[in-house]
Amino acid sequence: MNEIQGIDIKKIFDAQGENRWKIAQTSAKERIQKLKKLREAVVKYQEEFYEAVWQDFHKPRFEAWLSEIFPTIEEIDHTISHLKKWMKDKSASRVFFLPTSKSRLHYEPKGRVLIFAPWNYPFLLLVNPIISAIAAGNVIMAKPSHKTPHVSEVLVKMFKENFPENEIALIEGEGAEIGDKLLELPFDHVFFTGSPKVGAHIAEMAAKHHASITLELGGKSPTILLPGINVKKHIKQIAWGKTLNGGQTCIAPDYALCPEDKVQEFAEAFAEDIKRRFGDTEAKRHESKDLVHIVDKRATERHAALIKDAIAKGAKQVIGGVSDIENCYTPITVLTNVTPDMEIMKSEIFGPIMPIIAYKNLDEAIAFVQSRPKPLALYIFGTNKRDINYVLSHTTSGSTCVNNTIIQIENLEVPFGGVGMSGTGNYHGFFGFKTFSHERNIMEQKGFDAVTFFHPPYGIVPGYLRSKIQNFAEKALRFLKSM
């Protein structure tokens, strides 16, 4: 069966296959026109999106603009400004022994691409990779998340109104079965944003067709507070990063590693900042229109279980409350006395819960990070440059931000992506264009071909002449390397 909820995905796939070469031949001017059309659509549909995302998980209008609409428009504008330059062939240096040949790097579309979007930023994380795929000249099938049905409805309407199905098609539906049906088709590239577990399955399925992949995953992103930190100076940035989108951000600070003499101060400062932002009582925070709720009851129940397990094993709750499962509300919670054996330290939290682990010295904190899968983000807070550089040189992560959180993704001149279990590949700006492009090596032979001297039969060249040629080649290479 090739149908998903009455949609014949094989028919769409084949239609896009017939259209892909036409789309591949489009000029920078034509692709820019499509991006401008998409920009107009984003602006037109933003009000519907704000209403939809509030219905799906209580995301306030301003936060929805700040974290989804604004960066989407920024990505489009950046791509429009630079696309002509990105699409130009890049000349390569000539090879010393091939003086009459010339090489160039040519970016060509990968072809038919499949994009899986998550629910936590349902607009941004579907549209942004589509921007890059359009810029690179691909045809696209994309699946919005079934966990945000109202946003999905807006997205489907927006793309249907502006792009033909044989160029961009959105496929709605629930469950892994739908994803597997799509992955049975021989796409040229698969782009997935989601959990490491599902990402591993995506990679396995894509490998059957030798499709290239981009996996934007997550993991437990640590925040390291350096010895001697001025807690009050940095608490706003940490608390904001943890509570943005209700903590449901792949690069949210997952847990904090704090000098043991600063733990209580940090926990109390965090709690005070939360009270200032969202209300000085749990009842007020529950009713706050500025706090994003959890996406569904199942995730809310999971958060409640993590908190319960941690407290049962000796963690202390500095701020928190009772989860409201029915209304998908997890209270902002700060926990001290946290230990690695607690369930909250074994998987990505993806919610507004901050576990604090005390450390005696910086090497102990670094060893803790090194012993775990490579994170998507790592945050360092403090002013000691030697300590900052020491952490950077002894850890790895998809991205790192010093003395702030989340904002490292804002610069479109650098890539965003993971490493190891936190992801494969990257995107944003030129790096997104590159992700959806094949880098084709093109060499042209012009004039005299010196390589014919090296064709067989090799015995026709006298031994002494072969020796002189080899000696000359080796000396020339040594000379070029010394320059």
Secondary structure, DSSP 8 states (H G I E B T S, - for coil): --EETTEEHHHHHHHHHHHHHHHHT--HHHHHHHHHHHHHHHHHHHHHHHHHHHHHH---HHHHIIIIIHHHHHHHHHHHHHHHHHHS-EE----TT-TTEEEEEEEEE--EEEEE--SSSTTHHHHHHHHHHHHHT-EEEEE--TTSHHHHHHHHHHHHHHS-TTTEEE----HHHHHHHHHTS--SEEEEES-HHHHHHHHHHHHTTT-EEEEE-----EEEE-TT--HHHHHHHHHHHHHGGGG--TTS--EEEEEGGGHHHHHHHHHHHHHHHH-SSHHHHHH-TTS---S-HHHHHHHHHHHHHHHHTT-EEEE----BTTTTB---EEEES--TTSGGGTS---SSEEEEEEESSHHHHHHHHHTS---SEEEEE-S-HHHHHHHHHT---SEEEESSSSGGGS-TTS-EE--GGGEE-EESHHHHHHHTEEEEEEEEE-S--GGGGG-S-GGGS-HHHHHHHHHHHHHHHHHHHH-
